Amino acid sequence: MMNRSLILETGDVFNGTAFGSTKASEGEVVFTTGMTGYQETLSDPSYCGQIVTMTYPLIGNYGINRDDFESIEPAIKGMVVRELANTPSNFRCDATLNELFVLKDIPGIEGIDTRKLTRIIRELGSVKGLLSAAGEEVNVEEVVAKLKNTTFRTDQVDQVSTKSPYPSPGRGKRVVLVDFGMKHGILRELNKRDCDVIVVPYNTTAEQIMAIYPDGIMLSNGPGNPKDVPEAITMLQNLIGKIPIFGICLGHQLFALASGGDTFKLKFGHRGSNHPVKDLETGRTDITSQNHGYSVDPESLKGTRLKVTHIALNDGTVEGLKHLDVPAFTVQYHPEASPGPEDSNHLFDRFIELMHTNVKGEKQHA
Ligand SMILES: NC(=O)CC[C@H](N)C(=O)O
């Protein structure tokens, strides 16, 4: 058992015990409130560049299994837990969380006051932090000075998006899935509905996408600030109105930017699997899985052809949009339900339905 510290740019220091990799790591420190779902969280590429604090106090108790990964290579910078379970118990368990973190070279810290840390993030907003190398003494003043001067990379989408296109064949509707750092759950939901999916890199042009003759375009989730991928905004501007579109999370934010709206950074974001979202058209509330630090500014939508369809019940922020003239809709949360709940899984059926309609709203052949 080796010591490890988490040092924040605010000067706060949390001393705990290292698990996983022995290396040091820097990142934006955020928190997530999911009581379960740590495997999906650690492998969600939207966390690229971030150190994730789990507010639920016992993490790792059902281990890691081969099925629940949201990506092949986890992109998180580290994990912070109150208590790490080292003797997991579950029929699907293939490894412990610690074993996975060693294998994937990800540092973790356990045994710190995660409630205190979460309060700091809630009060000050997401902060920069460093997980020290295991067993190493650190000079806090030096680390704080360095963190204050650090600007994190802005190429996270480029780090996690596929480098070349690939198919995931089916016999149904042809969907081009733009990979901004896709959670595998999105692909799974499309495959489940027999879609013929072609996954393409984030910097594919509209012309290249049209040359695949898609019935629909799915915009994935992804890390970082949506304004850091201007090429995707241009691509979307050339696609909206031509092909039905469904966007999730980063895809939703990019859709808003491409339509003339604006996005801003939330103070501490929405991360967890228990976020209530209201559908303003039906009045129905879904409990949703979320992981985002940015949000669409509702004021910026005045004068655009977008309508707010969903709002977060916790803070009233925009959670869903639809285009008033053409078949395109997006959500800020995760209907692929990884980790659950599955309340909003029906949105994938709505997308399939939309693909049976042409852009003028007429029914298409099956
Ligand atoms: N899960 C996502 O796609 C997140 C979108 C974006 N990176 C944000 O933090 O808001």
The ligand as an ORCA input file, in Angstrom:
! r2SCAN-3c Opt
* xyz 0 1
  N     -20.699     13.077    -22.989
  C     -20.489     14.065    -23.836
  O     -20.621     13.933    -25.053
  C     -19.954     15.334    -23.254
  C     -19.941     16.510    -24.178
  C     -18.922     17.561    -23.790
  N     -17.603     17.025    -23.810
  C     -19.250     18.129    -22.427
  O     -18.539     17.893    -21.492
  O     -20.238     18.823    -22.263
*
